[in-house]
Every structure is written in C-alpha cells, then in structure tokens.
C-alpha cells in the first residue's frame, strides 16, 4: 500500500504526515528534521501526534472507500477531540505507528479513536470526530 494514500488525501507536504499505510487501519511516520510540528527541542509536538492520528484515519478511510470501488475518496474535517492522553515523546528519526478505528457515526459525523506508538511504547491516544461530506 506504499504511497497509496498520497493521491487520495487532501494533505500535501509539508502538512502531509503519513508516510505509508501499512494495513487498512495502520499508518507510519518517520519524524524528519523538516517536520512542521517539531518543537524547539526537536520533539514532535502533541499537536503533531494528534494530527498524525487524524491523518491516519483519513488515509484508512480513503483506502476503505477505494476497496469499495469509490474512486473519489470521502472528505472530511476534524471537528472534535476527546480523551487525548499523552504518555511519551517522539523525536527526529523515530518511526511512529498509528492504529485507528471507526467507532460509529451520527449522521455525517464519524466517531473514531486511535493510538500512536513508537515500537511497543504508547505515546498518545484519543477519541475524535470527523465531519464527512
């Protein structure tokens, strides 16, 4: 699935954080020195961790649509975030993995959740809402 998501996601560099979709619900990111979410100390900011999580959901959703024969992917906007928890930091050179899941929907609002890990270490988790169109 390498590179699959880049044509279907609205994000483009430097905002595009997802490097690869490695499974239908899993994406990766290697933190590079030009990442716009780096702090002054070289750590990936908490906003960057959450943005990677949201983009991972977008990539996974686009992939599910593609598997269903929909060639124009669903679009959406992040409209809510709850229960965000942070357990560690990521730095330049770290490879992160985000796992996401669709928990349900109410009308056009999708409820989703996920977590970001560096290896086996949990860095962040959150529940989020996406308004789809």
HUZI-V499967 format. One record per backbone hydrogen bond with DSSP energy under -1.0 kcal/mol. CO is the residue of the C=O (numbers start at 0). NH is the residue of the N-H. Records with the same first field share a line. If there is no record, write none. Layout:
CO->NH, NH
This chain:
0->3
4->7, 8
11->14
19->27
22->25
24->99
25->21, 22
26->97
27->18, 19
28->95
30->92
31->34
34->37
36->44
38->41
42->38
44->48
45->49
46->50
47->51
48->52
49->53
50->54
51->55
52->56
53->57
54->58
55->59
56->60
57->61
58->62
59->63
60->64
61->65
62->66
63->67
64->69
65->68
74->132
76->130
79->128
81->126
84->124
89->43
90->93
93->30
95->28
96->116
97->26
98->114
100->112
103->110
105->108
107->131
108->105
109->129
110->102, 103
111->127
112->100
113->125
114->98
115->122, 123
116->96
117->120
120->117
122->86, 87
123->115
124->84
125->113
126->81
127->111
128->78, 79
129->109
130->76
